[in-house]
Amino acid sequence: MPGRRRSSRETVALNPVFSQPGEATQVPRFRLPDGPSLPETAYQIVHDEAMLDGNARLNLATFVGTWMDDYAARLYAEAADKNLVDKDEYPATAAVEARCVTMLADLWHADDPRTTIGTSTVGSSEAAMLGGLALKRAWQHTRREAGLATDRPNLVMSSAVQVCWEKFCNYFEVEPRYVPISVEHKVLDGHDLGRYVDENTIGVVAILGVTYTGMYEPVAQIAAALDEIEAATGLDVKIHVDGASGAMVAPFVQPDLVWDFQVGRVVSVNTSGHKYGLVYPGVGWVVWRDRAALSDDLVFTVDYLGGQMPTLGLNFSRPGAQVLLQYYMFLRLGFEGFRNVQLSSQDVAVFLAHEIGAMGPFELWNDGRDIPVFAWSLRPDPARTWDLHDLSDRLRTRGWLVPAYPMPADLTDVTVQRIVVRNGLSLDLAEALVADLRTQVDHLDQTAAARPAPRRGFRH
């Protein structure tokens, strides 16, 4: 009599087509198998599991890159074993990292790119945290030299900051001071900033491409507000620019926008190589204006990997492959190539925003002319029985992932949908999305109209 089959939740059944004679017909799901499998069998199991994921090209929720060319894939495979932190073993990759930092410093108008300091990271969240740590450490040193207390640091930022800044304040014991956004002030723009800045403020975060909507915060305007605060109080507060997306868009699409090291108060900038840096996931960057902006005590020297090496970062082992891919993209595209790619994405974003804004139920929050990202809300209509969450669910049936979510504090009663246009979302795909969007809106309207009215006096 055959043995009792274990629940499919506990095991993974092997397809007889690719399992080999003598192999087990099932493998445990939550513990190591008793013995090995053939590589082709293990590959097929993992391949089939991952096949259940969505289509990355149709994921309009993520900022993260989903496509690179075949040459990049070859470089990725060739460099997958490199640990970037081991600079003694991989000096060529370390040199490429330093070269990329200098290129970014030049792109962001550092006075002398060769005197800046920076590092790659595993993403823009780590890069942002390093920028925040540098602000905190500089504030601490200044306060201690003046004989003042350092136990109550705060960081001023928009209520629409990405969650990595909430994590930074939590992990590194800094009070977050959120300046609420509103319909009148959709981003942190310097308005009323004096209410939030005091002697314990380690810095202000300006976001170049707000996660919720894609809008730029006006860095120069924020700096001007801080100039007025310094004139009135003597407080010299610096700015860190969170350019996770925008720092790889603005130099190419809005070259006349003043937001980077051209603004005297900006001491550091972070960006994400795996967003509009056009690299696969796993690389971010942070650059400081000059070496004086980064305290020496944040740089560690280790000598057990074969030689004395300075390290800067929250992670010790980091992949080197993505750094090489970033350098590849810099060489592959150059300034003009990046400009063409980002302008193409912006054109698609503006097209989509125009088409969606022209649909009766929707009201645009912005139009995609900053980074290629925009959001919209529903116009008030008491007769409407569906919301943006319903529309998001309907679009998912067609493969599109278009998130719906509430805005941050003080605007939580406003729900928006957002589209992130990345390299690979062509105008043809955008037209298909618009057609699907119209179809799903019609479906929701018709379903609501066909729904019978509730009977009077009926109770559940």
N, C-alpha and C positions, 0 to 999 in steps of 0.2 A: 504494500500500500504506500503510495507516495507520501512523503513527509508533508507536514502542514506548511503552506506557503506563509512567509513572513509578510507583514504589511508593507505595501509599496512605499509607505512613508519611512520605513526603516532600511529599505534596500533599494538599489538601482538594478533593474533587470537588464541583462545584456541581450541585444538583438542577435538572434542566431545567424544572421547574415554576416556579421563581422566578428563574432566570438569564434575562438579557435577550439578544435577538439581537445578535450582534457581540461579546459578552463572552467571556472565556476560560471554558473548561469546567472548569478546575482552577486553583487558586491554590497557591503554595508554602506549606508549613507552617512553615518555619524561616528564611525570609528575606523581605524586603519584596517584594511583587509588582512586576512591571515597570511596571505602570500602575494607574490607579484603577479602582474598582468603583462601581457605583451604590450609593447609601446603603441602599436596600432589600435589595440583594444582600448587602452586608457585614453588615447587621443580621441577616439570616436565618442567615448562617453562624455568627455569634457566638451568636445565640439557640439554634440547634440544638446547638452545642458545650456551652453551659451547661445545656441540658436534661438532659444526662447526669448532672448532680449529683443527690444525694439530695434527698428532700423535707425541707425545713428544719423543718417543723412536727413531723416524726417524729424529728428528731435530738435524742435525749435525752442526748447526750454534751456538748453545748456549753452554756455559760452565756450566750452572746451572743444578744441579742434577734433574733427572726426575724419580728416582725409589728408594724406600726403602722397607724393608720387612714388614710383617704383625705386628710384635711386635713393630716396630717403629710407624706404623700407630695407634696402640693402645695407645702408649705413647703420640702421637700427640693429639689424641682426649681427653685424660685424662688431658692434661696440656694446652689446648687451651685458657683457661680463665685466665692464670697467666700473670700478668704484671711484668716483670722482675725488673723494677726499684723500685717496692714496696718491698724492702728487709725486711721490718719489718713484712709484711704479709706473704711473701714467703721466709723465711730464708733458707730453705733447697735448693731451686732452686738457691738462691744467693751463697750458699756454693759450689754448683756444678759448677757455673760459675767460681768462684775463682779457683777451682780445675782444670778446663779446661785450664785456663790461665797458671797455673803452669806447667801443662803437656806440653803445647806448648812451654813455655820457656825452659823446659828441652829438648824437641825435637830439638829446635833451638840453643842448646849449650850455654845457659846463664851460667855465672860463678856460680851463686847461684840462681836457679829458684825460691826459696822462697822469695828472696828479689826483684824480678822484680815486675812490675805493668802493668796491662793491663785490657782490658774489651772486652766484646762481643759487637757487633753492629748489625744493621739490614742488613749489607752486607759489602763487602770489600771496597766499595766506601766511606762509612762513616768512616770505619777504616783508609783508606788512608788519608782522610781529617783530622782526629785526629792526625795522624802522621805528616802531613804537618803543622798543627797548633802548635804542640809541637816544631817543628824545628823553626818556626817563633818566637814563644814566647821566646825560649832559646836565639836566635840571638838578639832579642830586649833587653832582660835583660843584655846580655853581652855588647851590644853597649851602653846602658844607663849607666852602671857602669863605662864605659870608657869615658863618656861624649860625645858620638858620636851620630849622627843623626840616626833615625830609620824609615825614611819615604820612603825608596826606596828598599824594600826587593825584591830579585829575587830567583827563584828556577830553577835549571838546570836539564834537563831531555831529553830523546830521543824524536824525533818528532813522534815516534810511541807509545807514552803513551796512556793509556786508557783515555776516555773523562772525567773521574772523576777528573783527575789532571788539566785539563783545567777549570773545574768548580771550583776547589779549588782556583786556581789563580784568577779567576774572582770574586768569592764570597768574598774572604778574602784579596783582594787587594795586590797580589803578582805578580811581573812581571815574566811571564814564559819565560825561555830561552831554546829554543828547539835546541838540537844538531841534525842536519839532518842525517838520515841514508842514506846509498848508497849501491850500489852493492858490493863495497869493504868493507864497514863497515855496515853490515846488522843490527847491534844493537849498542847501546851506549857501547863502549868498552874502553873508556879513551882517545881515539885518539883526539888530538886537544882540550882537555878539558880546557886547560889554557886560551883559547880565551873566554870562557863563565863564568868562575868563577872570582869573585872579592870580595871586602870587604862587599858587600851587599848580598852575596849569603847565604841564610839560610840553604841550603843543596843541595844534589844531590839525585835524585830518581833513583834507579837501579831496573829494572823490571825482576823478575824471572818468565818468561813466557810471552813474548810480545803478546798482544791480536791479532795482525795482523797475526802472524806466529807461535807462541808458543815457539820461541827461548829464551834461557836464556841470559841475559846480564851478563858478567863476573864481579861479584861484587868485587872479590879480585883484579882484574886488574884495575877496576875503583878506588879502594882504593889506589893502588900503584901509579896511576896517581895523585891522590890528595896528597899523601905523597910527591911527587916531587914538586907539587905546593906549599905545606907548606914549604918545604926546601928553595924554591926560594923566597917566599913572606911572610911567616909567617902566612898565612891564614889557620886556622884549620876548614875544612869543613866536616861536618858529612854526613852520608848516611842513607836514609830510603829505605828499601827494600820492593817494592810492590810485594809481593809473593801471589797475589790473587789466582793464581793457583799453581805455582811452590813450594810454601812453604809447601804444603801438598803432593808434589810429590818427590822433591829432597831428603828429608831425607830417603825415602824408596827406591828410584830407583837409585839415584846417591849419596850414603852415603859418598863418599870421596870428593865430591864437597864442597869447602870452600866458603860459601856465607852468612852465618848468623852471630850470635854474636861471632863466632870465628874471624871474621874480626873486628879489633878494632874500625874502623870508623862507623860501623853499630850501630845506636842507637835505631832503632825501625824496626819492621817487621809487615806487615799486611797480612792477608789471608782471604779467603772466605770459611766458613764452608759449604756453599751450592754449592760449586764447587767440587774440589777434596777432600774436607772434607766429602763428600758423604751424606750430609743432605739436606732435602727439603729447598726451598728458604726461606730466612729470617734471616740468621746469618752470621756475619763476626767476625773477631778477630784482635786486635792490641795489641802488647806486646812491652814494652820498656826494654832496657837492664837492667836498674835499676831505682830506684825511682828518682835519681838525673837527669835522662834524661827527666822527665816530670815535668814541672813547677807546683808548688802547686796551682797557680791561675787558672789552667785549671780544677781543681777538685772542684765541688760544694757540699756543705752540705745542705740538706733540712731536715726539721723536721715536715712537715705537713702530712706525711703518717703513722704516728704512732710512729716514733722514729727518732733520728738523723742519717742520712745516707749520705755517700759520693756518688756522682754520676759523671760519666764521660761519655760524649757522646753528640751527636747533637740531638738525639731523647730522649724525656723523657719517653714516654710510649713505651715499647718494648716487643715483645712476649717472654715469658719464655720457651715455648714449644721447640723451635729449639735448645736452649741451652741444654735442657735435651736430645734431640735427638743427639746432638754432643757427649755428655758424653756417651750415649748409644753406639754410633759407636766406641768410644775409647775402651769401655769395650768389645764390641761385636767382634772387630777385633784384637785389640792389635797391636803391631808393625808388627809382622809377617803377620797378616791378611791384614793390610793396604799395606804392601809390595806386597803381592800376587795380590791384586786387582789392584794396580797401575801398576805393571809389566804386568798384563794381558792386561790392556788398552794400555800400550806402545807396546806390541807385536802386537796388532791389528793395531795400528797406523803405525808401521814400515811395516807391511804386506801391508796395503793400499798404503802407500807411494811408496813402491817398485813396486806394480802392476800399479799404476797410472804413476809413473815415466818411466815405460817401454813402455807406450803407446806413439805412435809417436808424437801426437800433443803437448805433455806436457813436461814442464821443472820444476823440483822440486825446490822450494825455500829452503826447509829444509826437514828432513826425519822423524820427530816425535820422535827423540831420547832424546829430552829434556822433556817438558811435552808432553802428547800424542796428539799433535796437529801439523799439517803441512799444508803447502800451496804450490800451484803450479801456474805457468803461462803458457801461450801459446807460443810455439816456433814461431818465425816470419815465416810467409808464405803468400806472397802477393796474392796467389790464393785462400786463405781461405776466405769464405764469412760469417762465423759465429764467435762469440766470446764467452767468458766465461759466459756472462750474458744469452746468448741463451742457453747454456748448463745447467745453473742453472734453467732456466724455464722448460727445458725438464725433468730434474730430478724431479722437483716438481710434474710433472704429475704422477710420480711413488711413490709420498709420501715423497721423500727425500728433505730435506731443506739443501742445500749446497750453501752458499752465495758466490757471486762474488763482488769484490769491488776494488777500486784503492788504492794503497799504499799511505803513507803519503807524506808530502811536500818534494819536490825534487825528488820524485819517482812516482808522480801522473800519469805519462804516463804508468806505469806498473799496470796491473790489475791481481789480483790473485783470486783463489778459495781456501777456507780453510775448513778443516774437523777437528772437535773437537771430539775425541774419549772419551766417558765417560763410566763408569761402566754400563753395560747393552747392549753395542754394541758388540755382540759376533762375533767370527770369521765367523760363518755361515751367520750372517747378513752382515758382511763385504764382504764376497764372493758374496752375492746377490747384494750389492751395486756396486761391480766391474763389474758384469755382466750387470747391468742396465746402468752403465756408458759407457761401450763399445757399448751397443745397441743404446744409445742416440747419441753418437759420430757418429756411422754409419748412423743413421737417418739424422743427420745434414749434413754430407758429401753427402749423396745420394740426399737429398732435394736440396742442392746447385748445385749438378751436373745436376739434372733434370730441374733446372730453365732455361727457354729460355734466350738466350743472347739478350741484348737490340738491337733494330733495329737502324740502322744508321740513323742519322738525326732526330730521334724521340725526341720530347720534351713534357714534362708534362705541 
